[in-house]
Amino acid sequence: MEFKVNSKVLERLLSKIIPAVPNRTPMPVLENFLFEIKDGALTVCATDLEISLRSSINVAADENTKMVIPARLLYEIIRSLADTQIHFETESNSKIKLSTENGIYNIGYSSPEDFPAIPNVSGENEILLSGADLKKSIDQTSFAMSKEDMRPAMTGTLLEFVEEGLKFVTTDGHRLVRYLNKEIKTNKEEQYIIPERAISVLSKLLNENEIKILLSKTNISFHIGDLEFITRLIGEKYPAYNSVIPLENENIMKVNTNDLLSSIKRMMLFSASNSKQVKFSINKTFVDVSAEDIDHGSNAKEKINCEYAGEPMEIGFNTAYVNDILSHVGDDNVIFKLHSPTKACIIEPVEKKENEELLLLLMPVRLNN
């Protein structure tokens, strides 16, 4: 078997597929690309059993074949080459010879029979979404996914199809983010949970172009131009997150996002490493933001202008969580809806966009007396 391909064309293809190749795995076969040549098209696949990537290019080939080739070795060879034509040719000793005008490179290949099957997602549910909108949805929510494996559902991002549109939800028990895209409508209400690793890889693959998404009970597939990204879904039920969103947070504070965010970044330097606590002392026209690290004898306090309707309140938060939330509000001004120092706080951008809705929830921490 032999075929020819331009080095830069092949490099672009392999660079899209390499993220699915695991760095360490008890299954050595996963450290390979699956090459399949069929009717003049070269399809390259890779998988770590959780995510899979697949893409194709046209090549001048003399026959159909399948083989498994060491992924990182091949990728590093191809990306090190200048723009040139590469001639691939299999030899009888399970070697594949790569020839250019300046060099010959021999790589061992193996039979594809042990390579796991890549799922084909036929799609019981199918939607179209712009890459920019999908990336925004992921960027606004992914930071709040849980790192704790004890509750697997919370380690992923929930895609929830509801009457109002498509919701993206993440929570780690301390904070919760719910982002609603009102432009996506489907006929039935469904929930799908995408694992954290898949979300991380997907975010890097997205561009401005329209994405076709196919969903089944066990897998979800994203068609991004000529690239297909497939991931298994987390087969757990997502927690009833709506039950933790308070309905009567009557104390409202409006504050400039950047003013508060920049203050929080400084408070992170002064908050104790174990509690990471920051205190908000909220009054009608200003909020005192303070932190103290008793072990190191340091403390800080800043006054920030705000508009507040409600009884004066002192409430504590985790500085890292406040920093994350303010970094993802996406508006110049932010509203804190509060009830009491021990109840969940709702945080929202002041400016409401027509086709989307963003709600962030943060649990307070007990203040040190």
C-alpha positions in Angstrom: 0.0 0.0 0.0 1.2 3.5 -0.8 -0.1 7.0 -0.8 1.2 10.6 -1.1 0.3 13.7 0.9 1.6 17.2 1.5 3.4 17.5 4.9 1.6 20.7 6.0 -1.9 19.3 5.1 -1.1 16.1 7.1 0.3 18.2 10.0 -3.0 20.2 10.2 -5.0 17.0 10.3 -2.9 15.3 13.0 -2.8 18.5 15.1 -6.6 18.3 15.4 -6.5 14.6 16.3 -3.6 14.5 18.8 -5.6 15.9 21.8 -7.4 12.5 22.0 -4.1 10.6 22.4 -3.5 9.9 26.1 -0.1 10.7 27.7 -0.2 7.7 30.0 -2.5 4.7 29.7 -2.5 1.0 30.7 -3.6 0.3 27.1 -0.7 1.0 24.8 -2.9 0.7 21.7 -4.4 4.0 22.6 -1.1 5.8 22.1 -1.6 5.3 18.3 -3.4 6.9 15.4 -5.8 4.7 13.5 -5.2 5.3 9.8 -7.9 4.2 7.4 -7.6 4.7 3.6 -10.8 4.1 1.7 -11.7 5.3 -1.8 -9.1 8.0 -1.9 -9.8 9.4 1.6 -7.5 9.1 4.6 -9.4 9.1 7.9 -7.3 9.5 11.1 -8.8 8.6 14.5 -7.6 8.7 18.1 -9.3 7.9 21.4 -8.6 7.7 25.1 -12.0 5.8 25.6 -13.6 8.9 26.9 -13.1 11.3 24.0 -12.5 10.5 20.3 -11.4 12.6 17.4 -11.8 11.8 13.7 -11.1 13.7 10.5 -10.3 13.0 6.8 -8.4 14.4 3.9 -8.2 13.2 0.3 -5.0 11.4 -0.7 -3.6 9.7 -3.8 -3.7 6.1 -2.7 -3.5 2.8 -4.6 -5.6 0.6 -2.3 -7.8 0.6 0.8 -6.2 -0.3 4.1 -6.2 0.2 7.9 -3.2 0.4 10.3 -2.3 1.6 13.7 0.7 4.0 13.8 2.5 5.5 16.9 0.8 8.9 17.3 3.4 11.1 18.9 6.3 9.8 16.9 4.5 10.3 13.6 3.2 13.7 14.7 6.6 15.0 15.7 8.2 13.8 12.5 5.5 15.4 10.3 5.6 18.8 12.2 9.4 19.0 12.0 9.3 18.7 8.2 9.3 21.7 5.8 6.5 22.0 3.3 7.1 19.0 1.1 5.5 15.9 -0.4 5.6 12.7 1.7 5.4 9.3 0.1 4.0 6.6 2.5 4.7 3.0 1.6 4.1 -0.1 3.7 6.8 -2.8 3.7 6.6 -6.5 4.5 8.2 -6.3 8.0 5.4 -4.2 9.5 7.2 -1.0 8.8 5.9 2.0 7.0 8.4 4.1 5.1 8.0 7.8 4.8 10.1 9.3 2.0 10.7 12.9 1.1 13.1 14.4 -1.3 15.7 14.7 1.5 15.1 11.8 3.8 13.6 8.3 4.6 11.9 7.5 7.9 10.8 4.0 8.9 8.1 3.6 11.6 6.7 0.3 12.9 2.9 -0.1 12.5 0.5 -2.8 13.7 -2.8 -4.4 13.0 -5.9 -2.3 13.8 -7.8 -5.2 15.3 -7.1 -4.2 18.9 -7.9 -0.5 18.4 -11.2 0.4 20.1 -14.2 1.1 17.9 -15.0 4.8 17.6 -18.7 5.4 18.5 -20.9 6.5 15.7 -23.5 8.9 17.1 -26.6 8.7 14.9 -28.4 11.3 17.0 -31.7 10.9 18.7 -31.5 14.7 19.2 -29.7 17.0 16.7 -29.1 20.8 17.0 -27.1 23.5 15.1 -25.2 26.1 17.1 -22.6 28.6 16.2 -19.1 27.8 17.4 -18.9 31.3 19.0 -22.1 30.7 21.0 -21.0 27.3 22.2 -17.6 28.5 23.3 -19.2 31.4 25.2 -21.6 29.0 26.9 -18.6 26.8 27.9 -16.4 29.7 29.0 -19.1 31.2 31.2 -19.8 27.9 33.1 -16.9 25.4 33.0 -15.0 27.0 35.9 -17.6 25.8 38.4 -17.4 22.1 37.6 -16.6 19.9 40.6 -13.2 18.3 41.1 -14.6 15.7 43.5 -15.1 12.3 42.1 -17.5 11.3 44.8 -20.4 12.9 42.8 -19.6 12.1 39.2 -22.5 14.1 37.7 -21.1 17.3 39.2 -17.7 16.8 37.6 -19.3 17.6 34.2 -21.3 20.2 32.5 -25.1 19.7 32.2 -26.8 20.4 28.9 -30.5 20.7 29.7 -33.0 21.2 26.9 -36.0 23.0 28.3 -39.0 25.0 26.9 -37.1 28.3 27.2 -34.0 27.0 25.3 -30.7 25.3 26.1 -29.2 25.5 29.6 -25.6 25.0 30.5 -25.3 24.2 34.3 -22.2 23.6 36.5 -21.9 23.3 40.2 -19.3 22.1 42.8 -21.6 22.5 45.8 -20.1 25.9 46.7 -21.0 27.8 43.6 -23.4 27.2 40.7 -23.6 28.7 37.2 -26.7 28.5 35.0 -26.4 29.9 31.4 -29.5 29.9 29.2 -29.3 30.2 25.4 -32.9 31.1 24.3 -32.2 30.6 20.6 -31.9 26.8 20.8 -35.4 25.2 20.7 -36.2 21.5 20.7 -39.4 19.5 21.1 -38.5 17.5 24.2 -36.9 18.1 27.5 -33.7 16.2 27.9 -30.5 16.3 30.1 -27.0 15.3 29.0 -23.8 15.6 31.2 -20.5 16.2 29.4 -17.3 15.2 31.2 -14.8 17.9 32.3 -12.0 16.6 30.0 -14.3 16.7 27.0 -15.3 20.3 27.8 -11.7 21.3 28.1 -10.7 19.8 24.7 -13.8 21.0 23.0 -13.3 24.6 24.0 -9.9 24.6 22.3 -11.3 23.2 19.0 -14.2 25.6 18.5 -14.2 28.4 16.0 -16.8 30.8 14.6 -18.4 28.3 12.2 -21.7 26.5 12.8 -21.5 23.3 14.8 -23.7 20.3 14.3 -24.4 18.4 17.5 -25.7 14.9 17.6 -26.8 13.4 20.9 -27.6 9.8 22.0 -28.2 8.3 25.4 -24.5 7.5 25.9 -22.5 9.8 23.6 -22.5 13.3 22.1 -20.8 14.2 18.8 -19.7 17.7 17.6 -19.1 18.2 13.9 -16.7 21.1 13.6 -16.0 21.6 9.9 -14.2 18.4 8.8 -13.5 17.3 12.3 -15.7 15.1 14.4 -15.3 15.2 18.2 -17.1 12.5 20.2 -17.3 12.0 23.9 -19.1 9.6 26.2 -21.7 11.2 28.5 -21.7 10.8 32.3 -24.5 8.3 33.0 -25.6 9.8 36.2 -28.6 12.0 37.2 -27.7 15.6 37.7 -28.6 17.0 41.2 -31.9 19.0 41.4 -30.0 22.3 41.2 -33.1 24.5 41.0 -34.0 23.6 44.6 -30.9 25.4 45.9 -31.6 28.7 44.0 -33.3 31.0 46.5 -36.4 32.8 45.5 -36.5 35.6 48.1 -33.2 37.4 48.1 -34.6 40.8 48.8 -31.4 42.7 49.7 -29.9 44.1 46.4 -26.3 45.4 46.0 -25.2 46.9 42.7 -21.4 47.4 42.3 -18.9 48.0 39.5 -17.5 44.6 38.5 -13.9 45.6 37.9 -13.7 47.7 41.1 -14.8 44.7 43.2 -12.7 42.2 41.2 -9.5 44.2 41.6 -10.1 44.5 45.3 -10.8 40.8 45.6 -7.5 40.0 43.9 -5.7 42.1 46.6 -7.7 40.4 49.3 -6.5 37.0 48.1 -3.0 38.1 49.2 -4.3 38.7 52.7 -6.8 36.0 53.3 -5.8 33.0 55.4 -4.6 30.1 53.3 -6.9 27.6 55.0 -10.2 29.6 54.9 -9.5 32.0 51.9 -12.1 34.2 53.6 -13.1 37.7 52.5 -15.7 39.8 54.5 -18.2 42.2 52.9 -19.6 44.8 55.2 -22.4 46.2 53.1 -24.0 49.6 53.7 -26.3 51.8 51.6 -23.6 53.6 49.5 -20.4 51.5 50.1 -19.1 48.1 50.9 -16.1 47.5 53.0 -14.1 44.5 51.7 -11.6 43.1 54.2 -9.4 40.0 54.8 -7.1 38.9 57.6 -4.4 36.3 57.9 -3.9 35.9 61.7 -1.0 33.4 61.3 1.0 35.9 59.3 -0.2 39.0 61.1 -1.5 40.7 58.0 -4.8 42.3 57.1 -6.4 44.6 54.5 -9.5 46.6 54.1 -10.9 48.6 51.2 -14.0 50.8 50.6 -15.9 50.4 47.3 -18.9 52.5 46.2 -22.1 50.6 45.7 -25.9 51.0 45.6 -27.6 48.9 48.2 -31.2 48.4 49.1 -31.6 46.4 52.3 -30.5 46.1 55.9 -26.8 46.5 56.6 -25.1 43.1 56.4 -21.8 41.4 57.1 -21.2 38.3 55.0 -18.2 36.2 54.2 -17.1 34.5 51.0 -14.2 32.4 49.7 -12.0 34.8 47.8 -11.1 32.3 45.0 -14.8 31.7 44.3 -15.7 35.4 44.2 -12.7 36.0 41.9 -13.9 33.2 39.5 -17.5 34.4 39.5 -16.6 38.1 38.9 -14.2 37.1 36.1 -17.1 35.4 34.3 -19.9 37.8 34.8 -19.2 39.5 31.4 -20.7 42.9 32.4 -19.3 46.2 33.7 -21.7 46.1 36.7 -22.9 43.3 38.8 -25.9 42.7 41.2 -25.6 40.7 44.4 -29.0 39.4 45.7 -28.7 38.6 49.4 -31.0 37.3 52.1 -28.8 36.7 55.1 -25.1 35.8 56.0 -25.9 32.1 55.9 -28.0 31.8 52.8 -26.9 31.4 49.1 -26.2 34.7 47.3 -27.4 35.2 43.6 -25.0 37.1 41.4 -26.2 38.5 38.0 -24.9 40.9 35.4 -26.9 44.2 35.5 -27.3 44.3 31.7 -29.6 41.6 30.5 -29.1 40.3 27.0 -32.1 39.5 24.8 -31.4 35.9 23.9 -29.5 34.7 27.0 -29.7 34.6 30.8 -26.8 34.2 33.2 -27.2 33.3 36.9 -24.4 32.7 39.3 -24.9 31.4 42.8 -22.3 31.5 45.7 -22.6 30.0 49.1 -21.2 32.2 51.9 -18.7 31.1 54.5 -19.0 31.5 58.3 -17.2 34.6 59.4 -14.4 34.4 62.0 -15.4 36.2 65.1 
